Amino acid sequence: MGLEKSAAGMTQILADAPPLPMMEAAYLPGVAYDEMFTPDGEVRTHYDPLHARMSTLGAEELADRQRTLERSFLLQGITFTVYGAENTTERIIPTDLFPRIIPAVEWAQIEAGLTQRLRALNLFLDDIYGDQQILMDGVVPRELVLGAPSYRREMQHLYVPHKAYANVCGSDLIRQQNGEFAVLEDNLRVPSGVSYMLANRDAAKRTFPGTYRAAGVRPVERYPDLLLATLKSMTADWRSDPQVVVLTPGVYNSAYYEHAYLARLMGVPLVEGRDLVVHENMVYMRTTTGIRRVDVIYRRVDDDFIDPLTFRRDSSLGAAGLFNAYRAGNVVICNAPGTGVADDKAVYAYVPDIIRYYLGEDAILPNIETYLCREPRQLSHVLANLDKFVVKAVGASGGYGMLVGPHASQKERDAFAEAIKADPDNYIAQPTIQLSTAPCLVDGRIEPRHVDLRPFILSGEKTVVTPGALTRVALKRGSLVVNSSQGGGSKDTWVLAEENGHANGHANGNGSARP
């Protein structure tokens, strides 16, 4: 009740706040951890240069820079599609011009934690599609894995180079109220968003060029080269100069811009299923000069649609015979089919145990406490406390199929309770977490908005964590849903190369008092 009064009071104060410039803005962090300010109102050390620059900019200049940024995105075709909207159309992803800043000492822990996590998940995938020792030892329930819709029996006992099933992973992190990062979920199927990370960086360098140069920000521009090297490394033992292609569902897919963007930056062909042909278990692409062999397919098509002969027979997005060519070892599909079982929201609850089982280590980055509705005792607890939980459908993504209990009406909670009771195996629940907040320009004013973090990890012959990330923003005041499909936006993420002389790079260091 106290938090509700505090949030209501903060909303009222924000509504009465004066306009920009920054020195006159009522930037009032709430109960959540704030990325820029300490609880006593001081600027965190690593934000000092950006805060100083923000304080010199007036409302007109900030608004003009925001319009220029948005116009640049539109002209470049940096768009996405919201399916099911009244007017389903392409739109630019809302982008905030103020970067989020992460000091080097924090990033080192994130990098180590994500590397550890992906190593363990790849070993888990290799095991469950092989000897299934972890299932026999009872570390993860057998029925949870083998009964998952994303488990592909066709992948059993197939060779995957370097045991790298998930070549591209986008794990979602949140900062908890104590300032520590935790993993909210893993995305190992066809994770998206990296093009926005690259586009946001380009925009931030144009918006704050002097501040960017002085801050010592680690570059993300090499991501396409690192991705290409990772994809090529998957054929290193049988093909020295492999032909890589990006497989897209086509122009009507919500992330088509990203598919085309990455193909262009890597210098490889962008193909649809109809451009591929399989002959004698070899994959070829049609070109204006004839057919050319394909060795590596970076697929942005879901498992079900890869091959109508093996998976969904009504699919026209893949190529007939593609999986047989993969089974024969004549082509590599990245990410491997069946990786989705490792990012299943129910399997997520066991990831710390998976890390301990394969690596003999405790997880560097913790999980969020998770309740499995498939367990009767946990189900009863969730149903009795729906007003306190975020409940998610195990197989859903993009912010769909979820209930944010504290923000839902009683009618919505009652309807969701019936859905949970009808199919408890399909739901997990987590306590409502106050995502950290960061400064955003919203309707001409600087206000705090909740954010999460999606770094991208590449795994092939080597594992590489890109020194940057997509920071997603819940632009609606008070909202905790950051997905672009649900009204969220994004901003650039600056990972600092060093602490710029400050002994305490962690966000609780002393800084200058905010205006």
Secondary structure by P-SEA (a helix, b strand, c coil): caaaaaaaaaaaaaaaccccccccccccccccccccccccccccccaaaaaaaaaaccaaaaaaaaaaaaaaaaaacccccccccccccccccccccbbbbbcaaaaaaaaaaaaaaaaaaaaaaaaaaccccccccccccaaaaaaccccccccccccccccccccbbbbbbbbccccbbbbccccccccccaaaaaaaaaaaaaacaaaaaaaccccccaaaaaaaaaaaacccccccbbbbbbbbccccccaaaaaaaaaaaacbbbbccccccccccbbbbbccccbbbbccccccccccccccccccccccccccaaaaaaaacccccccccccccccccccccaaaaaaaaccccccccccccccccccaaaaaaaaacccccccccccccccccccccccccaaaaaaaaaaaaacccccccccccccbbbbbbcccbbbbbbbbbbbbbbbccbbbbccbbbbbbcccccccccccccccbbbbbbbbccccccccccccccccccc
